[in-house]
């Protein structure tokens, strides 16, 4: 168990518990975090779970797959180097306290 901090576009924060092996998208949905639409349910076929991973944490994540990069290109908000699809980021205890910001639009 650990925690993920979700930052809304207005700067408000929601810290929630996360279980090892869950995707960050699953963590968000289980805790009713606003802004994570996840239309495809984590199947890597939409970009509605786009998040910006705080730079402190981004370097700890595995690299994005080519499919994830392709999906980020169609995200509603312009992706950055710290953009990830939250369905593709698996939580583990090394990520305890990870901070992700939700874009204004999905």
C-alpha positions in Angstrom: 0.0 0.0 0.0 1.0 3.5 -0.6 -0.5 6.8 -1.9 -0.9 8.8 -5.0 -1.5 12.6 -4.9 -3.8 13.8 -7.7 -3.6 17.5 -8.4 -6.6 19.1 -10.2 -6.2 21.9 -12.8 -7.3 24.4 -10.1 -4.5 23.3 -7.8 -6.6 21.3 -5.3 -5.1 18.0 -4.2 -6.6 14.6 -3.4 -4.3 12.1 -1.7 -5.6 8.5 -2.0 -4.4 5.0 -1.1 -3.0 2.8 -3.8 -2.3 -0.9 -3.9 0.8 -2.5 -5.5 0.0 -3.6 -9.1 -2.9 -1.2 -9.7 -2.6 1.2 -12.5 -2.8 4.9 -11.6 -6.0 5.0 -13.6 -7.5 2.2 -11.4 -6.4 4.0 -8.3 -8.2 7.2 -9.5 -11.4 5.4 -10.5 -11.5 3.5 -7.2 -11.3 6.7 -5.3 -13.6 8.8 -7.5 -10.9 11.2 -8.6 -12.5 13.8 -11.0 -10.9 14.3 -14.4 -9.9 10.7 -15.1 -12.5 9.7 -17.7 -10.9 6.4 -18.8 -13.4 5.7 -21.6 -11.6 2.6 -22.8 -11.2 1.2 -19.3 -7.5 0.9 -19.5 -7.2 -0.8 -22.9 -4.8 1.8 -24.4 -7.3 2.8 -27.0 -8.1 6.3 -25.9 -6.3 9.2 -24.2 -8.9 10.1 -21.6 -6.7 9.1 -18.6 -3.9 11.4 -19.6 -1.9 12.9 -16.6 1.2 14.9 -16.1 3.6 13.1 -13.8 5.5 15.4 -11.5 9.2 15.6 -12.7 10.4 14.2 -9.4 8.5 10.9 -10.2 8.6 10.8 -14.0 12.2 9.5 -14.0 11.2 6.5 -11.9 8.7 5.2 -14.4 9.5 2.8 -17.2 9.6 4.4 -20.7 6.4 4.9 -22.6 5.6 2.3 -25.2 5.2 3.3 -28.8 1.5 2.7 -28.5 1.3 5.0 -25.5 3.2 7.7 -27.3 0.8 7.3 -30.3 -2.2 7.7 -28.0 -0.8 10.7 -26.3 -0.6 12.4 -29.7 -4.4 12.5 -29.8 -4.9 13.7 -26.2 -7.2 16.7 -25.7 -4.4 18.6 -24.0 -0.9 19.0 -25.5 1.3 16.3 -24.1 4.7 17.1 -22.4 7.7 15.0 -21.6 6.0 14.1 -18.3 2.7 13.1 -19.9 1.6 9.5 -19.3 -1.6 7.6 -19.8 -2.5 6.7 -16.2 -3.7 3.2 -17.4 -0.1 2.4 -18.4 1.5 3.4 -15.1 1.6 0.6 -12.5 1.8 1.6 -8.9 4.4 0.0 -6.6 5.8 1.0 -3.2 8.7 2.8 -4.8 6.2 5.3 -6.1 4.6 6.0 -2.7 3.7 9.7 -2.7 3.8 10.1 -6.5 2.2 13.3 -7.7 0.2 13.5 -10.9 -1.6 16.5 -12.3 -4.8 16.1 -14.3 -5.2 18.1 -17.5 -8.0 20.7 -17.8 -9.6 18.6 -20.6 -9.6 14.9 -21.5 
